[in-house]
Amino acid sequence: MEKISVGIAGLGFGKEFIGIYQDHPLVDKVAICTRNPDTLKKIGDEFKIPPWLRYTDYEEMLKNDELDAIHIVTPILLHAKQTLAALQAGKHTACTVPMGTSIDELKQIVAAKKASGKVYMMMETAVYTREFLYVKSLYESGKLGRIQFLRGSHMQDMGLEGWPDYWLGFPPMHYGTHAISPLLCIDGKLAEYVIGHGSGRISPELVARYNSPFAVETVTIKRKDSDVMAEATRSLYDTVRQYRESFDVYGSKMSVEWEQIQDEGACLFEGGESARRITVPDAYGNLPEEIIPYTKREQVVDKDHVSFIQGAGHGGSHPHLVHEFVTAIVEGRDSALDAVVSANITAAGILGHQSCMEGGSKIYIPDFDA
């Protein structure tokens, strides 16, 4: 099969993906881009990136005709602008979460994706973790039975050192995709409408940045063409909790609740009062053997990066994300997290926050495929 070449923009968290692309059998060249020349040289030398594939200017990287695809791993407020630029430059485009921060941005990206005919993928780690893939396999095998209820949460203290200033006071549900995406992707549903409730208050100096007052935001999601409701909870500041991304699914034959404390294991319920802890195995799926090592819990390039201190390595999801993006391009198909699906997931959070601000109003998600 024909190989592709990829440019990675953003070398903080983005550094984790360089080796995966380099080792993927369907990837040829890998370019890197960061505004800091010292960082560019250090990481470029570490991964043996040729000088002509190193950029401090994102727009200049987009002009490289040898690059088929761009993977954006930059600050949130740049996501939509840089995604649109990449698609309009004729590049297949992957972007870390969230897709954007407004409904208008989401609509623009969906339109640009359609106009370009290129692959778009939101690189949502939560639906490629070993934990999610394990629960999804239980569902697809019929072991869970009928899904009756879904709950997700993403509890995090962004007041720790190491996070950029733009996070200060960020609306919790504007970064709600980790909590929301598993609730929809477990059986391929879209969100139809949301009802949100804010709880507690963060400090006044944090509120001032985005006019977002709530310490915790909880959103109830009506899933389209489904009688199963879902609930997602998100916190960022002034709420004490060890980092937790959780996904609980309750079925008619079996239920799974994610671990309350890191490394204690998930809890499997198999009927009656039976309950047992389990350690979920690494998930390989259909990955090429060259990138399977990146699924391992210990396979983290920069163990001191704040994203991994709190995120526990994102559940071995990175090689799955890369493989889905690359194979979608090579096979000429949409990615599993295409623009319409990603816009729906992201909009559930954006509009969930709006509902919180409006005291629990019901807000319908736009039809991004119209």
Sequence and secondary structure as in RCSB ss.txt:
>XXXX:A:sequence
MEKISVGIAGLGFGKEFIGIYQDHPLVDKVAICTRNPDTLKKIGDEFKIPPWLRYTDYEEMLKNDELDAIHIVTP
ILLHAKQTLAALQAGKHTACTVPMGTSIDELKQIVAAKKASGKVYMMMETAVYTREFLYVKSLYESGKLGRIQFL
RGSHMQDMGLEGWPDYWLGFPPMHYGTHAISPLLCIDGKLAEYVIGHGSGRISPELVARYNSPFAVETVTIKRKD
SDVMAEATRSLYDTVRQYRESFDVYGSKMSVEWEQIQDEGACLFEGGESARRITVPDAYGNLPEEIIPYTKREQV
VDKDHVSFIQGAGHGGSHPHLVHEFVTAIVEGRDSALDAVVSANITAAGILGHQSCMEGGSKIYIPDFDA
>XXXX:A:secstr
   EEEEEE SSTTHHHHHHHHH TTEEEEEEE S HHHHHHHHHHTT  GGGEES HHHHHT TT  EEEE S 
GGGHHHHHHHHHHTT EEEEES S SSHHHHHHHHHHHHHHT  EEEE GGGSSHHHHHHHHHHHHTSS SEEEE
EEEEE  TTSTTS GGGTT  GGGG HHHHHHHHHTTT  EEEEEEEEES   HHHHHHHT   SEEEEEEEETT
 S EEEEEEE SS     EEEEEEEESS EEE  SSTTS EEEE STT EEEE      TT  GGGGGGGSTT  
S TTSHHHHHHGGGGG HHHHHHHHHHHHHHT   TT HHHHHHHHHHHHHHHHHHHTTS EEE   TT 
